[in-house]
Amino acid sequence: MSSQDAFTRAATAQAVARTALALGVEVADRAAVDLVADVAGRYVEAIAAACVASAHHAGRSGANAALPDVLAALADAAPRL
């Protein structure tokens, strides 16, 4: 694992822990926090990849993804009920 991967995992785990605290969770197992952080990280990666794909489809580079690309990616990731 690179130092960037380690930093990203640590930052995501910290964000999950802070969110849990803000929601009133007083105690959380480290493995549970790590699991939720892993799922959240994969979700963000999937949204980013979908943004890039949407931008490319619209004739823009992935670095120039715009709000419509983000909205399209979020709509595609939404659960179908």
Number of C-alpha atoms within 10 A of each C-alpha: 5 7 8 9 10 11 11 14 16 14 13 20 22 15 15 20 22 13 12 15 13 10 9 9 11 9 9 11 8 10 9 13 18 18 14 15 22 16 13 16 16 12 13 12 12 15 21 18 14 21 25 22 18 22 22 16 12 11 10 14 13 18 10 13 18 14 11 12 23 18 15 16 20 16 12 12 13 9 7 6 3
